[in-house]
Amino acid sequence: MPRITLAAALAAPALISAAPAPQSAVDQVQQSLRAVNSMVADFQQIDRNGRVLTGTMTLKRPGKIRFQYERGVPQLIVADGNSLYFIDYQVRQVERWPIGNSPLAVLLDPNRDIGRFARSVQTRDPRVVSIEVHDPDHPEYGRITLIFQKNDSAPGGLMLQGWVALDSQNNRTTIRLSNQRMNVSVSDRTFRWNDPRRGGRP
C-alpha cells in the first residue's frame, strides 16, 4: 500500500503564493480558533495522486489530534499534547515530530498568535475565508492553507472546512471536513495509541 502522505505534508515545508491579509480577517480566524476547544469531524483526504481516503478526525486543545483512517488502512496519525506521530502498523514503524514544528500547530495551540505570519488567499466565494499560515522565521516548519466558511452558529462565526498542505516538492494533500461537531466532550484516552514496535495493533 502506498504511504499515506498527510503526516509528511504536515511536517514538511511547502511553497504557495498569497496576498497580505486584512487584519480583520486574521483576527476573525484567530477568534474562531480560540473559541474551539474540541472538534470531531469526518474527513476526506486526497493525496497528490488523487487517491481518496476517509476517516474521523478528533481534536482537543491544547495539543491533541487524531486521524483515524477507514477500516483496512493500517496507519494512524495522532498528537498527544507534545508530539505528532505517524504510526504504520503494517511495517511496524513510528515517526515523530514536535508539534511546534508542524503547520498543524496553528490548530492545536489556542494561545498561538498567528497575526504576524498569516496571509489571506483569494477565493471566488465571499462566504469563504482562506488563510495561509507560515512562519517566515522557521520555513522548515512548513505551510498550511486553512479554509473556513462563514457561519453565524459556529464559534467565532467561522466553520473550519479543511486545509491544503504542500510539501517541499509541491506535492499537495487536501483535507476536507464534514459533519463537524464543535466543543463536544472528548476523552484524553482518545489520543492514546498502541506502539507496533511492541506488538501493538491499531
N, C-alpha and C positions, 0 to 999 in steps of 0.2 A: 504494500500500500504506500503511495507517495506520502511524504512527510507533510503534515499539516503546517501551514506557514504562518498562522496567526501569531504564535509566540515569537517567532523570528522577526516578524514585521513590527511587533510591539517593542522589540528590544533593539532594533537596528535603525540607523539614521536614514533619512529619505530627503527627496527634493520635491518641492511643489511651489508654484507661484501663487502669490496672494497680494492683496492691497491692504494698506493700513486700515484698521477697523475704527469706526467711530467709538469713542469711549463709552457711549451709552449702550451699544451692542455688547461690548465686552462686560460692562457692569451687569447687564441683564443676564448674560450667561453665567457670570460669577455668582450672582444671586441665586439663579436656578440650581447650580451645582451645590451650593452651600445649603440649599433647602432640602436636598435629597440625602437622607440618612441611609436608606436602603432601597434596593430595586430588585425585582425578579421579572425576567422577560424571556420570551422565546427569541432565539437569534438564528439568522441565516448567514453563513459565511461563504463568500465567493472568492476563490483564490485566483492567482494570475492565469491559470489555465481554464478558468471558467467552471471549475468543479465546485459543486454546492454541497455544503454540509449544514446540518441543523442541530439544535440543542437548546439548552436552557442556561441562561446567564443569571447568576445571583451575585449581587453586590451589597456590601455592608461597609460603611465608612466608620473609622478610617482604615484603609489599607487592605481590605479583603474583597476578593472577587473569585468567582469560579465559573469556568466554561465547561459544562457537562455535555459532551457530544452525544449524538444519537447512538442508539444501540448498535453494536458491531464496530464502532470506532474505538480502538484500544488506546486512546490518548486523552489526556486531561490537562487543562491549564488552570492553575489556582494560585492566588496570592493569599498569604496567611497573616498579613499585617506587617511583615518585614521583607519578604522576598516573593518574587514571581517565579513560579516553577512550571516547566513543561515536562510532563511525565509521559513516557512512551512505554506502555505495558507490553507491547509486542516484542520489543528488543531490550526491555528492562533497563532503560536509561532515564536519567533525570538531569535536566539542565536548570540552572538557577541564575536569576539576575536580581540585584537590589531593585526594589520598587521604584526608587527615585531615579533610576537610570532608564526607565521606560516612559514613553509618552503617555502610557495609560495612567501614570501617576496623577494626571490632572483630574481624573475621575475618582481617585482613591483618597486624595488628601484634601479635606474640606477647608483647610487653612491656607492652602497654596494660593498665592496672588498671581493670577495669570495675566494681569493687566499689562505688564511690561513685555510679554512675549506672545501675545495673542493677536492674530490678524484676521480680518474678515475675508471670506471668499464669496464672490458674487454668485447669486442664484437667480433663476428666472421667476421664482415664485416668491412674492412678498411675504408669504406666510412662513417661509423657511429662513432660518438664521444658521449660517455656517461659519465656523471659525477654525483657523489653523493654529495649533499651539506648537511652538518650537522655541526652545531656549537658545539664543544665539551664542551664549557663553559656553554651552555644552551641546554642540551639534551631534556628538556621539550618542546623546540620549534619544535621538530620533524625532519624528514629526508625525502628528496625527491631525486629521481634519474631522471635527465633531459637527454633526448635523442635528439641528433642533427644529421642531415645528411649534409655532405659536399656539398656545392652548391655555385659555384662562383658568382652567381647572387644574393645571399642572403646577407643581412647585415653582415659584418664580415666573410663572407664565410661559414656560418652555418645556416641551417634552422631547427628551433625547430620542432620536430616531435611529442613530447608529454612527458609524465613523468609517473613515478610509485611512489606511496606513500604507505608506510606500517605503520599501527598503532601499538600501544604497544602490541597488541595481534597477531601481524604478519598478520593482515588482509590486503589484497592487493587491491588497487584501481588503475586502469590503465586508463590514458587519452591518446587517440590517436588523433592527429590533421590532418586535410586535408584542401585543398583549402585555404592555408594561404595567407593573403594579408597584406603586411608589410608597415608600415609608411603611412597609409591612414588616411584621416580626420575622427576623431571620436569626437562627441559632448559630453561634460560633462553631458548632460542630460541623456545619455545612462546609467549612473550609479545611477540614482535615482530609488527609489522603493517605493511601497505602503505598509504601515505598516498594516498587517492584524489585529493587536490588536485594530486598529481604524476603522475597517471595510473595509480596502483597499483590492483590488484584484490585481493579477499579472498584 
